[in-house]
């Protein structure tokens, strides 16, 4: 979860720098969040996503320890989803950094 938090932070930083330099947010949901509440709401949403992921991991891990049916599959899926999201967001953050270089 620490890596996801770090990648979310780089996304926030590159987005803030880009917007300060006149870039337009290409992700419709992120753009809507920033249009409604600015960067403050964007940061809150990003932090909430990291917390939600951590809670999902801890709940499913607890279910595995309690030997609930299907818990191992759900835990594995949860970890895979978070890993996939982290990789995708890392690519987006790298793309943002490349775009910032051209501004």
Chimera marker file (.cmm) of the C-alpha trace (Angstrom):
<marker_set name="trace">
<marker id="1" x="0.000" y="0.000" z="0.000" r="1" g="1" b="0" radius="0.5"/>
<marker id="2" x="2.968" y="2.267" z="0.533" r="1" g="1" b="0" radius="0.5"/>
<marker id="3" x="3.905" y="2.056" z="-3.131" r="1" g="1" b="0" radius="0.5"/>
<marker id="4" x="0.350" y="2.906" z="-4.171" r="1" g="1" b="0" radius="0.5"/>
<marker id="5" x="0.413" y="5.897" z="-1.821" r="1" g="1" b="0" radius="0.5"/>
<marker id="6" x="3.726" y="7.061" z="-3.251" r="1" g="1" b="0" radius="0.5"/>
<marker id="7" x="2.502" y="6.710" z="-6.835" r="1" g="1" b="0" radius="0.5"/>
<marker id="8" x="-0.732" y="8.546" z="-5.968" r="1" g="1" b="0" radius="0.5"/>
<marker id="9" x="1.436" y="11.333" z="-4.524" r="1" g="1" b="0" radius="0.5"/>
<marker id="10" x="3.458" y="11.620" z="-7.703" r="1" g="1" b="0" radius="0.5"/>
<marker id="11" x="0.226" y="11.786" z="-9.693" r="1" g="1" b="0" radius="0.5"/>
<marker id="12" x="-1.023" y="14.621" z="-7.480" r="1" g="1" b="0" radius="0.5"/>
<marker id="13" x="2.272" y="16.490" z="-7.768" r="1" g="1" b="0" radius="0.5"/>
<marker id="14" x="2.577" y="16.146" z="-11.536" r="1" g="1" b="0" radius="0.5"/>
<marker id="15" x="-1.089" y="17.084" z="-11.971" r="1" g="1" b="0" radius="0.5"/>
<marker id="16" x="-0.697" y="20.187" z="-9.796" r="1" g="1" b="0" radius="0.5"/>
<marker id="17" x="2.437" y="21.288" z="-11.653" r="1" g="1" b="0" radius="0.5"/>
<marker id="18" x="0.805" y="20.645" z="-15.004" r="1" g="1" b="0" radius="0.5"/>
<marker id="19" x="-2.320" y="22.623" z="-14.103" r="1" g="1" b="0" radius="0.5"/>
<marker id="20" x="-0.173" y="25.489" z="-12.810" r="1" g="1" b="0" radius="0.5"/>
<marker id="21" x="1.533" y="25.548" z="-16.219" r="1" g="1" b="0" radius="0.5"/>
<marker id="22" x="-1.717" y="25.524" z="-18.181" r="1" g="1" b="0" radius="0.5"/>
<marker id="23" x="-2.134" y="21.819" z="-18.848" r="1" g="1" b="0" radius="0.5"/>
<marker id="24" x="-5.657" y="20.427" z="-18.982" r="1" g="1" b="0" radius="0.5"/>
<marker id="25" x="-6.559" y="17.246" z="-17.098" r="1" g="1" b="0" radius="0.5"/>
<marker id="26" x="-7.311" y="14.500" z="-19.617" r="1" g="1" b="0" radius="0.5"/>
<marker id="27" x="-8.951" y="12.061" z="-17.181" r="1" g="1" b="0" radius="0.5"/>
<marker id="28" x="-12.660" y="12.990" z="-17.062" r="1" g="1" b="0" radius="0.5"/>
<marker id="29" x="-13.260" y="11.890" z="-13.465" r="1" g="1" b="0" radius="0.5"/>
<marker id="30" x="-10.146" y="13.634" z="-12.172" r="1" g="1" b="0" radius="0.5"/>
<marker id="31" x="-11.075" y="16.765" z="-14.110" r="1" g="1" b="0" radius="0.5"/>
<marker id="32" x="-14.594" y="16.709" z="-12.633" r="1" g="1" b="0" radius="0.5"/>
<marker id="33" x="-13.215" y="16.292" z="-9.102" r="1" g="1" b="0" radius="0.5"/>
<marker id="34" x="-10.829" y="19.212" z="-9.576" r="1" g="1" b="0" radius="0.5"/>
<marker id="35" x="-13.535" y="21.373" z="-11.165" r="1" g="1" b="0" radius="0.5"/>
<marker id="36" x="-15.784" y="20.775" z="-8.149" r="1" g="1" b="0" radius="0.5"/>
<marker id="37" x="-13.270" y="21.060" z="-5.314" r="1" g="1" b="0" radius="0.5"/>
<marker id="38" x="-9.897" y="22.003" z="-6.720" r="1" g="1" b="0" radius="0.5"/>
<marker id="39" x="-6.661" y="20.294" z="-5.809" r="1" g="1" b="0" radius="0.5"/>
<marker id="40" x="-7.748" y="19.915" z="-2.183" r="1" g="1" b="0" radius="0.5"/>
<marker id="41" x="-10.618" y="17.612" z="-3.122" r="1" g="1" b="0" radius="0.5"/>
<marker id="42" x="-8.350" y="15.812" z="-5.604" r="1" g="1" b="0" radius="0.5"/>
<marker id="43" x="-5.851" y="15.069" z="-2.805" r="1" g="1" b="0" radius="0.5"/>
<marker id="44" x="-8.653" y="13.921" z="-0.481" r="1" g="1" b="0" radius="0.5"/>
<marker id="45" x="-10.022" y="11.560" z="-3.142" r="1" g="1" b="0" radius="0.5"/>
<marker id="46" x="-6.554" y="10.142" z="-3.855" r="1" g="1" b="0" radius="0.5"/>
<marker id="47" x="-5.909" y="9.575" z="-0.128" r="1" g="1" b="0" radius="0.5"/>
<marker id="48" x="-9.334" y="7.970" z="0.265" r="1" g="1" b="0" radius="0.5"/>
<marker id="49" x="-8.542" y="5.557" z="-2.570" r="1" g="1" b="0" radius="0.5"/>
<marker id="50" x="-5.341" y="4.447" z="-0.838" r="1" g="1" b="0" radius="0.5"/>
<marker id="51" x="-7.153" y="4.026" z="2.490" r="1" g="1" b="0" radius="0.5"/>
<marker id="52" x="-9.960" y="2.067" z="0.799" r="1" g="1" b="0" radius="0.5"/>
<marker id="53" x="-7.400" y="-0.261" z="-0.784" r="1" g="1" b="0" radius="0.5"/>
<marker id="54" x="-5.681" y="-0.820" z="2.555" r="1" g="1" b="0" radius="0.5"/>
<marker id="55" x="-8.996" y="-1.540" z="4.261" r="1" g="1" b="0" radius="0.5"/>
<marker id="56" x="-9.923" y="-4.027" z="1.527" r="1" g="1" b="0" radius="0.5"/>
<marker id="57" x="-6.601" y="-5.856" z="1.966" r="1" g="1" b="0" radius="0.5"/>
<marker id="58" x="-6.931" y="-6.013" z="5.748" r="1" g="1" b="0" radius="0.5"/>
<marker id="59" x="-10.559" y="-7.194" z="5.640" r="1" g="1" b="0" radius="0.5"/>
<marker id="60" x="-9.878" y="-9.913" z="3.100" r="1" g="1" b="0" radius="0.5"/>
<marker id="61" x="-6.752" y="-11.006" z="4.987" r="1" g="1" b="0" radius="0.5"/>
<marker id="62" x="-8.828" y="-11.268" z="8.165" r="1" g="1" b="0" radius="0.5"/>
<marker id="63" x="-11.376" y="-13.383" z="6.300" r="1" g="1" b="0" radius="0.5"/>
<marker id="64" x="-8.560" y="-15.667" z="5.128" r="1" g="1" b="0" radius="0.5"/>
<marker id="65" x="-7.405" y="-16.076" z="8.727" r="1" g="1" b="0" radius="0.5"/>
<marker id="66" x="-10.985" y="-16.855" z="9.790" r="1" g="1" b="0" radius="0.5"/>
<marker id="67" x="-11.127" y="-19.470" z="7.013" r="1" g="1" b="0" radius="0.5"/>
<marker id="68" x="-14.202" y="-18.011" z="5.331" r="1" g="1" b="0" radius="0.5"/>
<marker id="69" x="-15.229" y="-19.710" z="2.088" r="1" g="1" b="0" radius="0.5"/>
<marker id="70" x="-13.815" y="-17.948" z="-0.958" r="1" g="1" b="0" radius="0.5"/>
<marker id="71" x="-11.653" y="-15.641" z="1.136" r="1" g="1" b="0" radius="0.5"/>
<marker id="72" x="-8.363" y="-16.723" z="-0.435" r="1" g="1" b="0" radius="0.5"/>
<marker id="73" x="-9.687" y="-16.024" z="-3.929" r="1" g="1" b="0" radius="0.5"/>
<marker id="74" x="-11.033" y="-12.642" z="-2.859" r="1" g="1" b="0" radius="0.5"/>
<marker id="75" x="-7.759" y="-11.744" z="-1.127" r="1" g="1" b="0" radius="0.5"/>
<marker id="76" x="-5.780" y="-12.755" z="-4.218" r="1" g="1" b="0" radius="0.5"/>
<marker id="77" x="-8.093" y="-10.722" z="-6.443" r="1" g="1" b="0" radius="0.5"/>
<marker id="78" x="-7.838" y="-7.693" z="-4.140" r="1" g="1" b="0" radius="0.5"/>
<marker id="79" x="-4.031" y="-7.787" z="-4.189" r="1" g="1" b="0" radius="0.5"/>
<marker id="80" x="-3.978" y="-8.221" z="-7.968" r="1" g="1" b="0" radius="0.5"/>
<marker id="81" x="-6.342" y="-5.285" z="-8.440" r="1" g="1" b="0" radius="0.5"/>
<marker id="82" x="-4.213" y="-3.032" z="-6.249" r="1" g="1" b="0" radius="0.5"/>
<marker id="83" x="-1.014" y="-4.117" z="-7.979" r="1" g="1" b="0" radius="0.5"/>
<marker id="84" x="-2.560" y="-3.522" z="-11.403" r="1" g="1" b="0" radius="0.5"/>
<marker id="85" x="-3.823" y="-0.109" z="-10.345" r="1" g="1" b="0" radius="0.5"/>
<marker id="86" x="-0.401" y="0.798" z="-8.987" r="1" g="1" b="0" radius="0.5"/>
<marker id="87" x="1.319" y="-0.144" z="-12.250" r="1" g="1" b="0" radius="0.5"/>
<marker id="88" x="-1.260" y="1.718" z="-14.347" r="1" g="1" b="0" radius="0.5"/>
<marker id="89" x="-0.954" y="4.824" z="-12.191" r="1" g="1" b="0" radius="0.5"/>
<marker id="90" x="2.846" y="4.646" z="-12.369" r="1" g="1" b="0" radius="0.5"/>
<marker id="91" x="2.590" y="4.713" z="-16.175" r="1" g="1" b="0" radius="0.5"/>
<marker id="92" x="0.218" y="7.694" z="-15.974" r="1" g="1" b="0" radius="0.5"/>
<marker id="93" x="2.565" y="9.543" z="-13.611" r="1" g="1" b="0" radius="0.5"/>
<marker id="94" x="5.504" y="8.870" z="-15.923" r="1" g="1" b="0" radius="0.5"/>
<marker id="95" x="3.449" y="10.158" z="-18.850" r="1" g="1" b="0" radius="0.5"/>
<marker id="96" x="2.599" y="13.280" z="-16.846" r="1" g="1" b="0" radius="0.5"/>
<marker id="97" x="6.282" y="13.848" z="-16.119" r="1" g="1" b="0" radius="0.5"/>
<marker id="98" x="7.151" y="13.540" z="-19.816" r="1" g="1" b="0" radius="0.5"/>
<marker id="99" x="4.435" y="16.043" z="-20.707" r="1" g="1" b="0" radius="0.5"/>
<marker id="100" x="5.656" y="18.439" z="-18.011" r="1" g="1" b="0" radius="0.5"/>
<marker id="101" x="9.111" y="18.333" z="-19.541" r="1" g="1" b="0" radius="0.5"/>
<marker id="102" x="7.663" y="19.685" z="-22.792" r="1" g="1" b="0" radius="0.5"/>
<marker id="103" x="5.814" y="22.605" z="-21.151" r="1" g="1" b="0" radius="0.5"/>
<link id1="1" id2="2" r="1" g="1" b="0" radius="0.2"/>
<link id1="2" id2="3" r="1" g="1" b="0" radius="0.2"/>
<link id1="3" id2="4" r="1" g="1" b="0" radius="0.2"/>
<link id1="4" id2="5" r="1" g="1" b="0" radius="0.2"/>
<link id1="5" id2="6" r="1" g="1" b="0" radius="0.2"/>
<link id1="6" id2="7" r="1" g="1" b="0" radius="0.2"/>
<link id1="7" id2="8" r="1" g="1" b="0" radius="0.2"/>
<link id1="8" id2="9" r="1" g="1" b="0" radius="0.2"/>
<link id1="9" id2="10" r="1" g="1" b="0" radius="0.2"/>
<link id1="10" id2="11" r="1" g="1" b="0" radius="0.2"/>
<link id1="11" id2="12" r="1" g="1" b="0" radius="0.2"/>
<link id1="12" id2="13" r="1" g="1" b="0" radius="0.2"/>
<link id1="13" id2="14" r="1" g="1" b="0" radius="0.2"/>
<link id1="14" id2="15" r="1" g="1" b="0" radius="0.2"/>
<link id1="15" id2="16" r="1" g="1" b="0" radius="0.2"/>
<link id1="16" id2="17" r="1" g="1" b="0" radius="0.2"/>
<link id1="17" id2="18" r="1" g="1" b="0" radius="0.2"/>
<link id1="18" id2="19" r="1" g="1" b="0" radius="0.2"/>
<link id1="19" id2="20" r="1" g="1" b="0" radius="0.2"/>
<link id1="20" id2="21" r="1" g="1" b="0" radius="0.2"/>
<link id1="21" id2="22" r="1" g="1" b="0" radius="0.2"/>
<link id1="22" id2="23" r="1" g="1" b="0" radius="0.2"/>
<link id1="23" id2="24" r="1" g="1" b="0" radius="0.2"/>
<link id1="24" id2="25" r="1" g="1" b="0" radius="0.2"/>
<link id1="25" id2="26" r="1" g="1" b="0" radius="0.2"/>
<link id1="26" id2="27" r="1" g="1" b="0" radius="0.2"/>
<link id1="27" id2="28" r="1" g="1" b="0" radius="0.2"/>
<link id1="28" id2="29" r="1" g="1" b="0" radius="0.2"/>
<link id1="29" id2="30" r="1" g="1" b="0" radius="0.2"/>
<link id1="30" id2="31" r="1" g="1" b="0" radius="0.2"/>
<link id1="31" id2="32" r="1" g="1" b="0" radius="0.2"/>
<link id1="32" id2="33" r="1" g="1" b="0" radius="0.2"/>
<link id1="33" id2="34" r="1" g="1" b="0" radius="0.2"/>
<link id1="34" id2="35" r="1" g="1" b="0" radius="0.2"/>
<link id1="35" id2="36" r="1" g="1" b="0" radius="0.2"/>
<link id1="36" id2="37" r="1" g="1" b="0" radius="0.2"/>
<link id1="37" id2="38" r="1" g="1" b="0" radius="0.2"/>
<link id1="38" id2="39" r="1" g="1" b="0" radius="0.2"/>
<link id1="39" id2="40" r="1" g="1" b="0" radius="0.2"/>
<link id1="40" id2="41" r="1" g="1" b="0" radius="0.2"/>
<link id1="41" id2="42" r="1" g="1" b="0" radius="0.2"/>
<link id1="42" id2="43" r="1" g="1" b="0" radius="0.2"/>
<link id1="43" id2="44" r="1" g="1" b="0" radius="0.2"/>
<link id1="44" id2="45" r="1" g="1" b="0" radius="0.2"/>
<link id1="45" id2="46" r="1" g="1" b="0" radius="0.2"/>
<link id1="46" id2="47" r="1" g="1" b="0" radius="0.2"/>
<link id1="47" id2="48" r="1" g="1" b="0" radius="0.2"/>
<link id1="48" id2="49" r="1" g="1" b="0" radius="0.2"/>
<link id1="49" id2="50" r="1" g="1" b="0" radius="0.2"/>
<link id1="50" id2="51" r="1" g="1" b="0" radius="0.2"/>
<link id1="51" id2="52" r="1" g="1" b="0" radius="0.2"/>
<link id1="52" id2="53" r="1" g="1" b="0" radius="0.2"/>
<link id1="53" id2="54" r="1" g="1" b="0" radius="0.2"/>
<link id1="54" id2="55" r="1" g="1" b="0" radius="0.2"/>
<link id1="55" id2="56" r="1" g="1" b="0" radius="0.2"/>
<link id1="56" id2="57" r="1" g="1" b="0" radius="0.2"/>
<link id1="57" id2="58" r="1" g="1" b="0" radius="0.2"/>
<link id1="58" id2="59" r="1" g="1" b="0" radius="0.2"/>
<link id1="59" id2="60" r="1" g="1" b="0" radius="0.2"/>
<link id1="60" id2="61" r="1" g="1" b="0" radius="0.2"/>
<link id1="61" id2="62" r="1" g="1" b="0" radius="0.2"/>
<link id1="62" id2="63" r="1" g="1" b="0" radius="0.2"/>
<link id1="63" id2="64" r="1" g="1" b="0" radius="0.2"/>
<link id1="64" id2="65" r="1" g="1" b="0" radius="0.2"/>
<link id1="65" id2="66" r="1" g="1" b="0" radius="0.2"/>
<link id1="66" id2="67" r="1" g="1" b="0" radius="0.2"/>
<link id1="67" id2="68" r="1" g="1" b="0" radius="0.2"/>
<link id1="68" id2="69" r="1" g="1" b="0" radius="0.2"/>
<link id1="69" id2="70" r="1" g="1" b="0" radius="0.2"/>
<link id1="70" id2="71" r="1" g="1" b="0" radius="0.2"/>
<link id1="71" id2="72" r="1" g="1" b="0" radius="0.2"/>
<link id1="72" id2="73" r="1" g="1" b="0" radius="0.2"/>
<link id1="73" id2="74" r="1" g="1" b="0" radius="0.2"/>
<link id1="74" id2="75" r="1" g="1" b="0" radius="0.2"/>
<link id1="75" id2="76" r="1" g="1" b="0" radius="0.2"/>
<link id1="76" id2="77" r="1" g="1" b="0" radius="0.2"/>
<link id1="77" id2="78" r="1" g="1" b="0" radius="0.2"/>
<link id1="78" id2="79" r="1" g="1" b="0" radius="0.2"/>
<link id1="79" id2="80" r="1" g="1" b="0" radius="0.2"/>
<link id1="80" id2="81" r="1" g="1" b="0" radius="0.2"/>
<link id1="81" id2="82" r="1" g="1" b="0" radius="0.2"/>
<link id1="82" id2="83" r="1" g="1" b="0" radius="0.2"/>
<link id1="83" id2="84" r="1" g="1" b="0" radius="0.2"/>
<link id1="84" id2="85" r="1" g="1" b="0" radius="0.2"/>
<link id1="85" id2="86" r="1" g="1" b="0" radius="0.2"/>
<link id1="86" id2="87" r="1" g="1" b="0" radius="0.2"/>
<link id1="87" id2="88" r="1" g="1" b="0" radius="0.2"/>
<link id1="88" id2="89" r="1" g="1" b="0" radius="0.2"/>
<link id1="89" id2="90" r="1" g="1" b="0" radius="0.2"/>
<link id1="90" id2="91" r="1" g="1" b="0" radius="0.2"/>
<link id1="91" id2="92" r="1" g="1" b="0" radius="0.2"/>
<link id1="92" id2="93" r="1" g="1" b="0" radius="0.2"/>
<link id1="93" id2="94" r="1" g="1" b="0" radius="0.2"/>
<link id1="94" id2="95" r="1" g="1" b="0" radius="0.2"/>
<link id1="95" id2="96" r="1" g="1" b="0" radius="0.2"/>
<link id1="96" id2="97" r="1" g="1" b="0" radius="0.2"/>
<link id1="97" id2="98" r="1" g="1" b="0" radius="0.2"/>
<link id1="98" id2="99" r="1" g="1" b="0" radius="0.2"/>
<link id1="99" id2="100" r="1" g="1" b="0" radius="0.2"/>
<link id1="100" id2="101" r="1" g="1" b="0" radius="0.2"/>
<link id1="101" id2="102" r="1" g="1" b="0" radius="0.2"/>
<link id1="102" id2="103" r="1" g="1" b="0" radius="0.2"/>
</marker_set>
